[in-house]
Amino acid sequence: MYAQRLSEAGWKVNACDRDDLYESLREEYADNERINIVPNGHFVSRASDYILYSVEAASIEKVVSTYGPSTKLGAIVGGQTSCKAPEIAAFEKYLPEDVEIVSCHSLHGPKVDPEGQPLVSRRRKALQKLRSYYHASDQFLFIFRLRSMII
């Protein structure tokens, strides 16, 4: 859902899902030049300036422990699990020290159109030496403001 919205706003998006969905996602987004479907989270993590983990809270530690160490230098990482404590704990445990954590919660379910729905954002960890990268997050959040979302 957010990959589509961000691509419509002009962003280039690297995205992945479970292995069994890879081929169907490639077909689904084949005509969208702004969405690059990749085989797994290692490809997303290495190439992306902003990484959003959209997984179930029960799976967040396993997913972050697998793909988190591949995170690009200076990237901004967020998640939108419904339970923030396990998400933040996984980020702090498995992500490299040189990344920023800016988490969010959409306050609605995955099948709800995000247009006009509230979005809560919280900067957990931002390194001063990488302060310029935080502006990318500001731009990301600005897109949602344009979409009538509350930040």
C-alpha positions in Angstrom: 0.0 0.0 0.0 2.7 2.5 1.0 4.9 1.5 -1.9 2.2 2.5 -4.3 1.5 5.8 -2.5 5.2 6.7 -2.4 5.7 5.8 -6.0 2.7 8.0 -7.0 4.4 10.9 -5.1 7.5 10.4 -7.3 9.7 8.3 -5.0 11.7 5.3 -6.2 10.7 2.4 -4.0 12.6 -0.9 -3.4 10.2 -3.5 -2.0 10.0 -7.1 -1.1 7.7 -9.6 0.7 7.8 -13.2 1.6 9.7 -15.5 -0.9 6.5 -17.2 -2.1 5.1 -13.8 -3.2 8.2 -12.6 -5.1 7.1 -13.6 -8.7 3.5 -12.4 -8.3 4.7 -9.0 -6.9 7.1 -8.6 -9.9 4.2 -9.2 -12.2 1.9 -6.9 -10.3 4.4 -4.0 -10.4 6.1 -4.7 -13.8 4.6 -1.6 -15.4 5.6 0.7 -12.5 9.1 2.1 -13.1 9.2 3.6 -9.6 8.7 0.3 -7.8 11.6 -2.1 -7.8 10.5 -5.5 -6.5 13.6 -7.4 -5.1 14.0 -11.0 -3.8 14.4 -10.1 -0.1 15.1 -7.6 2.6 18.9 -7.7 2.1 18.4 -6.0 -1.3 16.1 -3.4 0.2 18.3 -2.7 3.2 21.5 -2.3 1.1 20.0 0.1 -1.5 17.5 2.2 0.4 17.8 5.5 2.3 14.6 4.9 4.2 13.5 1.4 5.2 10.0 0.7 6.5 9.4 -2.7 8.2 5.8 -3.5 7.6 5.5 -6.9 9.3 3.4 -8.4 12.1 4.7 -7.6 15.6 5.2 -11.3 16.3 7.7 -11.5 13.3 9.5 -8.2 13.8 12.5 -9.6 15.7 13.1 -12.4 13.3 12.8 -10.2 10.2 15.0 -7.4 11.7 17.6 -9.9 12.9 17.8 -11.3 9.4 17.9 -8.2 7.3 18.8 -5.4 9.7 22.6 -6.0 9.6 22.5 -5.3 5.9 21.2 -1.8 6.4 22.8 0.9 4.4 25.2 3.4 6.1 23.2 6.3 7.4 19.8 4.9 6.5 16.6 5.9 8.3 14.7 2.8 9.6 11.2 2.6 10.8 8.5 0.1 11.4 4.7 0.2 11.6 4.0 -2.7 13.9 1.1 -2.3 16.2 3.3 -3.1 19.3 6.2 -0.6 19.4 8.2 -2.2 22.3 9.3 -5.3 20.4 9.9 -3.3 17.3 12.2 -0.8 19.0 13.9 -3.5 20.9 14.7 -5.4 17.6 15.9 -2.2 16.0 18.2 -1.4 18.8 19.5 -5.0 19.0 20.1 -5.8 15.4 20.6 -2.5 13.4 24.0 -1.0 12.9 24.9 1.9 15.2 25.1 4.4 12.2 21.4 4.3 11.3 18.5 6.4 12.5 15.3 5.1 13.9 12.1 7.0 13.0 9.2 4.7 13.7 5.5 5.3 12.8 2.1 3.8 13.3 -0.7 4.3 10.9 -3.5 3.8 13.5 -5.6 1.8 11.0 -5.5 -1.7 9.5 -3.7 -2.8 6.3 -7.0 -3.0 4.3 -8.0 0.6 5.1 -7.3 3.4 2.6 -4.7 5.6 4.3 -6.1 8.8 2.7 -7.2 11.0 5.6 -6.2 8.5 8.3 -3.9 9.5 11.2 -0.2 8.6 11.1 1.9 8.9 14.2 5.7 9.3 13.8 8.3 9.2 16.5 12.0 9.8 16.1 13.7 7.2 18.4 17.3 7.6 17.6 18.9 10.3 15.4 22.6 10.7 15.2 23.8 14.3 15.1 26.6 13.5 12.7 24.1 12.1 10.2 21.6 15.0 10.8 21.4 15.8 7.1 19.9 12.4 6.4 16.9 13.2 8.7 15.6 15.6 6.1 14.8 12.6 3.9 12.5 11.5 6.7 10.9 14.9 6.9 10.3 14.7 3.1 8.8 11.2 3.6 6.4 12.5 6.2 5.6 15.6 4.1 4.2 13.3 1.4 1.7 11.9 3.9 0.7 15.5 5.0 -0.1 16.1 1.3 -2.3 13.0 1.4 -4.3 14.6 4.2 -2.7 12.5 6.9 -2.1 13.8 10.4 1.4 13.6 11.6 
